[in-house]
Amino acid sequence: MAQREKKYPGHLFVLEGIDGAGKTEVCHHVAGHLLEKGLDVIILREPTDESKWGKRIRQKSQRGELTPSEELELFIRDRDWNIQNRLLPAMEKGQIVLMDRYFFATGAYQSTSTGIHWSEILKRNREEINALEPDIIFILDIPAEQGLCRVMGRGCETNQQFEKLDRLVQVRQRYLEMAERDTGNYFLIDATLPLEKVVDSVQNVILSFINIQ
Ligand code: TMP
């Protein structure tokens, strides 16, 4: 796997996937294993629950109170805050950062709601807010039906904005297109496998990337 030009001593690994793909759980398990190995790991997630933009997304989009373009702007503002206040300091300190969603989520989700091509959305993130390129972007891939079932099974409130099947079908498609055509360092993971297998794959790829075994 290609090594990116290193501007910071830290490493950035991103977990992406449709709702129900299991990325949050995988993130926590992988972080736990890396910590056990004595590595300095932190998890960041987007949307944040710290910035005023992230808070606005979490309050309003659940209730369907934002237009698709308002949502797009808020995700980008929230990310800018996260990069400046959380990501860059961690990368400068040499930490391993696991990101539970990043700008690829905006590419996949907001391209379906706004009609703007995902490549344009990625470009905005890269050029307008200088979003740092991850070392690896893991796409936890799962069919939309299965993702939706997992979300419903968790007993979560059904979220009109994000969790409809047809939307998830499109979002999954965008992630797969990105992995094939974008310039980022993508690694596709079969997220229908049991959790331990998914965790092992992600962890092994990360460890071999940073050359610690
Ligand atoms: P979560 O499931 O990771 O907590 O994310 C909440 C929802 O936010 C999820 O349905 C995906 C959506 N989302 C976007 O639509 N665009 C984005 O840029 C991000 C980070 C999340």
py3Dmol code that shows the C-alpha trace and the ligand (Angstrom):
import py3Dmol

protein = """\
ATOM      1  CA  MET A   1       0.000   0.000   0.000  1.00  0.00           C
ATOM      2  CA  ALA A   2       1.298   3.441  -0.966  1.00  0.00           C
ATOM      3  CA  GLN A   3       2.745   5.682   1.782  1.00  0.00           C
ATOM      4  CA  ARG A   4       1.555   9.301   1.495  1.00  0.00           C
ATOM      5  CA  GLU A   5       3.904  12.232   1.734  1.00  0.00           C
ATOM      6  CA  LYS A   6       4.317  12.726   5.504  1.00  0.00           C
ATOM      7  CA  LYS A   7       3.789  16.231   6.799  1.00  0.00           C
ATOM      8  CA  TYR A   8       3.157  15.200  10.420  1.00  0.00           C
ATOM      9  CA  PRO A   9       4.534  12.499  12.702  1.00  0.00           C
ATOM     10  CA  GLY A  10       1.022  11.110  13.348  1.00  0.00           C
ATOM     11  CA  HIS A  11      -1.088   8.748  11.279  1.00  0.00           C
ATOM     12  CA  LEU A  12      -4.638   9.166  10.089  1.00  0.00           C
ATOM     13  CA  PHE A  13      -6.890   6.187   9.422  1.00  0.00           C
ATOM     14  CA  VAL A  14     -10.519   6.729   8.467  1.00  0.00           C
ATOM     15  CA  LEU A  15     -13.463   4.365   8.777  1.00  0.00           C
ATOM     16  CA  GLU A  16     -16.344   4.956   6.431  1.00  0.00           C
ATOM     17  CA  GLY A  17     -19.452   3.078   5.406  1.00  0.00           C
ATOM     18  CA  ILE A  18     -23.204   3.326   5.255  1.00  0.00           C
ATOM     19  CA  ASP A  19     -25.314   3.434   8.433  1.00  0.00           C
ATOM     20  CA  GLY A  20     -25.224   0.012  10.074  1.00  0.00           C
ATOM     21  CA  ALA A  21     -21.852  -0.963   8.563  1.00  0.00           C
ATOM     22  CA  GLY A  22     -20.433  -1.165  12.098  1.00  0.00           C
ATOM     23  CA  LYS A  23     -17.651   1.394  11.808  1.00  0.00           C
ATOM     24  CA  THR A  24     -18.138   2.894  15.295  1.00  0.00           C
ATOM     25  CA  GLU A  25     -17.866  -0.504  16.972  1.00  0.00           C
ATOM     26  CA  VAL A  26     -14.908  -1.492  14.806  1.00  0.00           C
ATOM     27  CA  CYS A  27     -13.209   1.821  15.605  1.00  0.00           C
ATOM     28  CA  HIS A  28     -13.496   1.194  19.357  1.00  0.00           C
ATOM     29  CA  HIS A  29     -12.229  -2.384  19.154  1.00  0.00           C
ATOM     30  CA  VAL A  30      -9.292  -1.462  16.928  1.00  0.00           C
ATOM     31  CA  ALA A  31      -8.403   1.479  19.200  1.00  0.00           C
ATOM     32  CA  GLY A  32      -8.498  -0.873  22.201  1.00  0.00           C
ATOM     33  CA  HIS A  33      -6.116  -3.359  20.541  1.00  0.00           C
ATOM     34  CA  LEU A  34      -3.699  -0.646  19.469  1.00  0.00           C
ATOM     35  CA  LEU A  35      -3.711   0.864  22.977  1.00  0.00           C
ATOM     36  CA  GLU A  36      -2.898  -2.596  24.394  1.00  0.00           C
ATOM     37  CA  LYS A  37       0.146  -2.625  22.139  1.00  0.00           C
ATOM     38  CA  GLY A  38       1.258   0.601  23.786  1.00  0.00           C
ATOM     39  CA  LEU A  39       0.386   2.843  20.854  1.00  0.00           C
ATOM     40  CA  ASP A  40      -0.945   6.357  21.380  1.00  0.00           C
ATOM     41  CA  VAL A  41      -4.386   6.261  19.735  1.00  0.00           C
ATOM     42  CA  ILE A  42      -7.351   8.599  19.710  1.00  0.00           C
ATOM     43  CA  ILE A  43     -10.756   8.389  18.070  1.00  0.00           C
ATOM     44  CA  LEU A  44     -12.355  11.405  16.444  1.00  0.00           C
ATOM     45  CA  ARG A  45     -15.832  11.376  14.960  1.00  0.00           C
ATOM     46  CA  GLU A  46     -17.849  13.491  12.599  1.00  0.00           C
ATOM     47  CA  PRO A  47     -20.202  15.172  12.864  1.00  0.00           C
ATOM     48  CA  THR A  48     -18.577  16.346  16.112  1.00  0.00           C
ATOM     49  CA  ASP A  49     -20.602  17.004  19.206  1.00  0.00           C
ATOM     50  CA  GLU A  50     -18.296  19.866  20.132  1.00  0.00           C
ATOM     51  CA  SER A  51     -18.472  22.597  17.499  1.00  0.00           C
ATOM     52  CA  LYS A  52     -21.551  24.771  17.112  1.00  0.00           C
ATOM     53  CA  TRP A  53     -21.932  23.441  13.565  1.00  0.00           C
ATOM     54  CA  GLY A  54     -21.749  19.802  14.642  1.00  0.00           C
ATOM     55  CA  LYS A  55     -24.278  20.465  17.395  1.00  0.00           C
ATOM     56  CA  ARG A  56     -26.593  22.128  14.902  1.00  0.00           C
ATOM     57  CA  ILE A  57     -26.366  19.128  12.564  1.00  0.00           C
ATOM     58  CA  ARG A  58     -27.107  16.681  15.369  1.00  0.00           C
ATOM     59  CA  GLN A  59     -30.116  18.694  16.571  1.00  0.00           C
ATOM     60  CA  LYS A  60     -31.637  19.803  13.297  1.00  0.00           C
ATOM     61  CA  SER A  61     -30.965  17.214  10.632  1.00  0.00           C
ATOM     62  CA  GLN A  62     -32.641  14.450  12.658  1.00  0.00           C
ATOM     63  CA  ARG A  63     -35.792  16.545  12.573  1.00  0.00           C
ATOM     64  CA  GLY A  64     -35.403  17.252   8.864  1.00  0.00           C
ATOM     65  CA  GLU A  65     -34.992  20.980   9.537  1.00  0.00           C
ATOM     66  CA  LEU A  66     -32.072  21.568   7.185  1.00  0.00           C
ATOM     67  CA  THR A  67     -31.997  21.839   3.422  1.00  0.00           C
ATOM     68  CA  PRO A  68     -29.438  19.598   1.677  1.00  0.00           C
ATOM     69  CA  SER A  69     -27.219  22.576   0.898  1.00  0.00           C
ATOM     70  CA  GLU A  70     -27.392  23.898   4.480  1.00  0.00           C
ATOM     71  CA  GLU A  71     -26.413  20.457   5.654  1.00  0.00           C
ATOM     72  CA  LEU A  72     -23.484  20.328   3.238  1.00  0.00           C
ATOM     73  CA  GLU A  73     -22.190  23.689   4.496  1.00  0.00           C
ATOM     74  CA  LEU A  74     -22.557  22.657   8.151  1.00  0.00           C
ATOM     75  CA  PHE A  75     -20.663  19.396   7.635  1.00  0.00           C
ATOM     76  CA  ILE A  76     -17.812  21.310   5.998  1.00  0.00           C
ATOM     77  CA  ARG A  77     -17.701  24.015   8.736  1.00  0.00           C
ATOM     78  CA  ASP A  78     -17.809  21.355  11.447  1.00  0.00           C
ATOM     79  CA  ARG A  79     -14.975  19.497   9.733  1.00  0.00           C
ATOM     80  CA  ASP A  80     -12.873  22.621   9.442  1.00  0.00           C
ATOM     81  CA  TRP A  81     -13.264  23.076  13.223  1.00  0.00           C
ATOM     82  CA  ASN A  82     -12.389  19.417  13.844  1.00  0.00           C
ATOM     83  CA  ILE A  83      -9.278  19.572  11.678  1.00  0.00           C
ATOM     84  CA  GLN A  84      -7.949  22.759  13.285  1.00  0.00           C
ATOM     85  CA  ASN A  85      -8.829  21.922  16.875  1.00  0.00           C
ATOM     86  CA  ARG A  86      -8.557  18.151  17.135  1.00  0.00           C
ATOM     87  CA  LEU A  87      -6.947  16.490  14.115  1.00  0.00           C
ATOM     88  CA  LEU A  88      -3.904  18.697  13.470  1.00  0.00           C
ATOM     89  CA  PRO A  89      -2.838  18.857  17.152  1.00  0.00           C
ATOM     90  CA  ALA A  90      -3.035  15.042  17.359  1.00  0.00           C
ATOM     91  CA  MET A  91      -1.085  14.598  14.115  1.00  0.00           C
ATOM     92  CA  GLU A  92       1.557  17.053  15.315  1.00  0.00           C
ATOM     93  CA  LYS A  93       1.907  15.089  18.569  1.00  0.00           C
ATOM     94  CA  GLY A  94       2.468  11.876  16.616  1.00  0.00           C
ATOM     95  CA  GLN A  95      -0.763  10.156  17.650  1.00  0.00           C
ATOM     96  CA  ILE A  96      -2.581   7.507  15.646  1.00  0.00           C
ATOM     97  CA  VAL A  97      -5.948   9.022  14.797  1.00  0.00           C
ATOM     98  CA  LEU A  98      -8.907   6.798  13.988  1.00  0.00           C
ATOM     99  CA  MET A  99     -11.648   8.870  12.388  1.00  0.00           C
ATOM    100  CA  ASP A 100     -15.207   7.611  12.548  1.00  0.00           C
ATOM    101  CA  ARG A 101     -16.310   9.334   9.309  1.00  0.00           C
ATOM    102  CA  TYR A 102     -14.559  12.175   7.489  1.00  0.00           C
ATOM    103  CA  PHE A 103     -15.002  14.092   4.235  1.00  0.00           C
ATOM    104  CA  PHE A 104     -15.699  10.933   2.227  1.00  0.00           C
ATOM    105  CA  ALA A 105     -19.004  10.711   4.121  1.00  0.00           C
ATOM    106  CA  THR A 106     -19.892  14.174   2.838  1.00  0.00           C
ATOM    107  CA  GLY A 107     -18.981  12.987  -0.666  1.00  0.00           C
ATOM    108  CA  ALA A 108     -21.163   9.888  -0.371  1.00  0.00           C
ATOM    109  CA  TYR A 109     -24.165  11.259   1.558  1.00  0.00           C
ATOM    110  CA  GLN A 110     -24.406  14.883   0.397  1.00  0.00           C
ATOM    111  CA  SER A 111     -23.880  13.962  -3.256  1.00  0.00           C
ATOM    112  CA  THR A 112     -27.119  11.982  -3.035  1.00  0.00           C
ATOM    113  CA  SER A 113     -29.049  14.784  -1.299  1.00  0.00           C
ATOM    114  CA  THR A 114     -27.730  17.819  -3.238  1.00  0.00           C
ATOM    115  CA  GLY A 115     -27.078  16.238  -6.640  1.00  0.00           C
ATOM    116  CA  ILE A 116     -23.527  17.651  -6.605  1.00  0.00           C
ATOM    117  CA  HIS A 117     -21.044  15.049  -7.835  1.00  0.00           C
ATOM    118  CA  TRP A 118     -19.060  13.382  -5.033  1.00  0.00           C
ATOM    119  CA  SER A 119     -15.775  14.364  -6.697  1.00  0.00           C
ATOM    120  CA  GLU A 120     -16.760  18.066  -6.452  1.00  0.00           C
ATOM    121  CA  ILE A 121     -17.580  17.633  -2.772  1.00  0.00           C
ATOM    122  CA  LEU A 122     -14.247  15.930  -2.070  1.00  0.00           C
ATOM    123  CA  LYS A 123     -12.497  18.695  -3.983  1.00  0.00           C
ATOM    124  CA  ARG A 124     -14.161  21.395  -1.829  1.00  0.00           C
ATOM    125  CA  ASN A 125     -12.956  19.654   1.301  1.00  0.00           C
ATOM    126  CA  ARG A 126      -9.441  19.298  -0.068  1.00  0.00           C
ATOM    127  CA  GLU A 127      -9.157  22.825  -1.427  1.00  0.00           C
ATOM    128  CA  GLU A 128     -11.342  25.049   0.773  1.00  0.00           C
ATOM    129  CA  ILE A 129     -10.521  23.665   4.185  1.00  0.00           C
ATOM    130  CA  ASN A 130      -7.292  21.824   3.318  1.00  0.00           C
ATOM    131  CA  ALA A 131      -8.633  18.560   4.671  1.00  0.00           C
ATOM    132  CA  LEU A 132      -5.655  16.341   5.430  1.00  0.00           C
ATOM    133  CA  GLU A 133      -5.411  13.154   3.315  1.00  0.00           C
ATOM    134  CA  PRO A 134      -5.733   9.977   5.388  1.00  0.00           C
ATOM    135  CA  ASP A 135      -3.053   7.307   5.272  1.00  0.00           C
ATOM    136  CA  ILE A 136      -5.853   4.814   4.593  1.00  0.00           C
ATOM    137  CA  ILE A 137      -9.614   5.128   4.112  1.00  0.00           C
ATOM    138  CA  PHE A 138     -11.324   1.887   5.099  1.00  0.00           C
ATOM    139  CA  ILE A 139     -14.692   1.435   3.428  1.00  0.00           C
ATOM    140  CA  LEU A 140     -16.723  -1.018   5.498  1.00  0.00           C
ATOM    141  CA  ASP A 141     -18.920  -2.347   2.751  1.00  0.00           C
ATOM    142  CA  ILE A 142     -22.291  -3.948   3.401  1.00  0.00           C
ATOM    143  CA  PRO A 143     -25.496  -4.194   1.322  1.00  0.00           C
ATOM    144  CA  ALA A 144     -27.953  -1.406   2.146  1.00  0.00           C
ATOM    145  CA  GLU A 145     -30.666  -3.837   3.310  1.00  0.00           C
ATOM    146  CA  GLN A 146     -28.310  -5.376   5.831  1.00  0.00           C
ATOM    147  CA  GLY A 147     -27.113  -1.982   7.075  1.00  0.00           C
ATOM    148  CA  LEU A 148     -30.673  -0.811   7.537  1.00  0.00           C
ATOM    149  CA  CYS A 149     -31.663  -3.995   9.391  1.00  0.00           C
ATOM    150  CA  ARG A 150     -28.757  -3.557  11.774  1.00  0.00           C
ATOM    151  CA  VAL A 151     -29.754   0.039  12.479  1.00  0.00           C
ATOM    152  CA  MET A 152     -33.387  -0.864  13.057  1.00  0.00           C
ATOM    153  CA  GLY A 153     -32.343  -3.836  15.192  1.00  0.00           C
ATOM    154  CA  ARG A 154     -30.476  -1.490  17.478  1.00  0.00           C
ATOM    155  CA  GLY A 155     -33.811   0.094  18.261  1.00  0.00           C
ATOM    156  CA  CYS A 156     -32.660   3.502  17.109  1.00  0.00           C
ATOM    157  CA  GLU A 157     -35.242   6.037  16.106  1.00  0.00           C
ATOM    158  CA  THR A 158     -35.703   5.777  12.375  1.00  0.00           C
ATOM    159  CA  ASN A 159     -34.104   8.851  10.954  1.00  0.00           C
ATOM    160  CA  GLN A 160     -36.065  10.153   7.972  1.00  0.00           C
ATOM    161  CA  GLN A 161     -33.040  11.940   6.542  1.00  0.00           C
ATOM    162  CA  PHE A 162     -30.446   9.272   6.636  1.00  0.00           C
ATOM    163  CA  GLU A 163     -31.809   5.834   6.983  1.00  0.00           C
ATOM    164  CA  LYS A 164     -34.107   5.142   4.113  1.00  0.00           C
ATOM    165  CA  LEU A 165     -33.195   2.163   2.065  1.00  0.00           C
ATOM    166  CA  ASP A 166     -33.059   3.826  -1.351  1.00  0.00           C
ATOM    167  CA  ARG A 167     -30.777   6.492   0.038  1.00  0.00           C
ATOM    168  CA  LEU A 168     -28.437   3.914   1.531  1.00  0.00           C
ATOM    169  CA  VAL A 169     -28.315   2.021  -1.753  1.00  0.00           C
ATOM    170  CA  GLN A 170     -27.105   5.205  -3.440  1.00  0.00           C
ATOM    171  CA  VAL A 171     -24.700   6.107  -0.650  1.00  0.00           C
ATOM    172  CA  ARG A 172     -23.099   2.660  -0.825  1.00  0.00           C
ATOM    173  CA  GLN A 173     -22.748   3.042  -4.580  1.00  0.00           C
ATOM    174  CA  ARG A 174     -20.975   6.391  -4.140  1.00  0.00           C
ATOM    175  CA  TYR A 175     -18.510   4.928  -1.649  1.00  0.00           C
ATOM    176  CA  LEU A 176     -17.707   2.097  -4.058  1.00  0.00           C
ATOM    177  CA  GLU A 177     -17.250   4.512  -6.948  1.00  0.00           C
ATOM    178  CA  MET A 178     -14.962   6.657  -4.832  1.00  0.00           C
ATOM    179  CA  ALA A 179     -12.841   3.665  -3.838  1.00  0.00           C
ATOM    180  CA  GLU A 180     -12.404   2.886  -7.523  1.00  0.00           C
ATOM    181  CA  ARG A 181     -11.910   6.340  -8.993  1.00  0.00           C
ATOM    182  CA  ASP A 182     -10.709   8.805  -6.364  1.00  0.00           C
ATOM    183  CA  THR A 183      -7.019   9.461  -5.658  1.00  0.00           C
ATOM    184  CA  GLY A 184      -7.236   8.499  -1.937  1.00  0.00           C
ATOM    185  CA  ASN A 185      -5.731   5.354  -0.456  1.00  0.00           C
ATOM    186  CA  TYR A 186      -8.856   3.185  -0.094  1.00  0.00           C
ATOM    187  CA  PHE A 187      -9.123  -0.260   1.423  1.00  0.00           C
ATOM    188  CA  LEU A 188     -12.376  -2.118   0.975  1.00  0.00           C
ATOM    189  CA  ILE A 189     -13.505  -4.365   3.832  1.00  0.00           C
ATOM    190  CA  ASP A 190     -16.343  -6.894   3.688  1.00  0.00           C
ATOM    191  CA  ALA A 191     -18.388  -5.696   6.661  1.00  0.00           C
ATOM    192  CA  THR A 192     -20.847  -8.603   6.419  1.00  0.00           C
ATOM    193  CA  LEU A 193     -18.158 -10.769   8.093  1.00  0.00           C
ATOM    194  CA  PRO A 194     -18.252 -11.300  11.869  1.00  0.00           C
ATOM    195  CA  LEU A 195     -17.071  -8.309  13.905  1.00  0.00           C
ATOM    196  CA  GLU A 196     -13.805  -9.979  15.069  1.00  0.00           C
ATOM    197  CA  LYS A 197     -12.806 -10.643  11.459  1.00  0.00           C
ATOM    198  CA  VAL A 198     -13.500  -7.071  10.425  1.00  0.00           C
ATOM    199  CA  VAL A 199     -11.589  -5.757  13.441  1.00  0.00           C
ATOM    200  CA  ASP A 200      -8.648  -8.081  12.669  1.00  0.00           C
ATOM    201  CA  SER A 201      -8.466  -6.985   9.046  1.00  0.00           C
ATOM    202  CA  VAL A 202      -8.529  -3.287   9.873  1.00  0.00           C
ATOM    203  CA  GLN A 203      -6.011  -3.692  12.665  1.00  0.00           C
ATOM    204  CA  ASN A 204      -3.602  -5.818  10.606  1.00  0.00           C
ATOM    205  CA  VAL A 205      -3.635  -3.371   7.730  1.00  0.00           C
ATOM    206  CA  ILE A 206      -2.954  -0.487  10.132  1.00  0.00           C
ATOM    207  CA  LEU A 207      -0.139  -2.332  11.911  1.00  0.00           C
ATOM    208  CA  SER A 208       1.574  -3.321   8.719  1.00  0.00           C
ATOM    209  CA  PHE A 209       1.184   0.217   7.423  1.00  0.00           C
ATOM    210  CA  ILE A 210       2.929   1.709  10.415  1.00  0.00           C
ATOM    211  CA  ASN A 211       5.422  -1.185  10.442  1.00  0.00           C
ATOM    212  CA  ILE A 212       4.766  -2.343  13.996  1.00  0.00           C
ATOM    213  CA  GLN A 213       3.905  -5.971  14.534  1.00  0.00           C
TER     214      GLN A 213
END
"""
ligand_1 = """\
21
TMP
P -23.010 8.458 12.406
O -23.959 7.365 12.015
O -21.584 8.144 12.059
O -23.183 8.975 13.798
O -23.345 9.706 11.447
C -24.584 10.336 11.517
C -25.171 10.546 10.150
O -24.527 11.669 9.542
C -25.006 9.389 9.197
O -26.281 9.016 8.693
C -24.203 9.932 8.063
C -24.373 11.412 8.181
N -23.241 12.200 7.662
C -23.419 12.896 6.479
O -24.495 12.846 5.866
N -22.385 13.645 6.007
C -21.177 13.747 6.649
O -20.269 14.441 6.189
C -21.013 13.017 7.890
C -19.732 13.119 8.634
C -22.073 12.256 8.351
"""
view = py3Dmol.view(width=600, height=400)
view.addModel(protein, "pdb")
view.setStyle({"model": 0}, {"cartoon": {"style": "trace"}})
view.addModel(ligand_1, "xyz")
view.setStyle({"model": 1}, {"stick": {}})
view.zoomTo()
view.show()
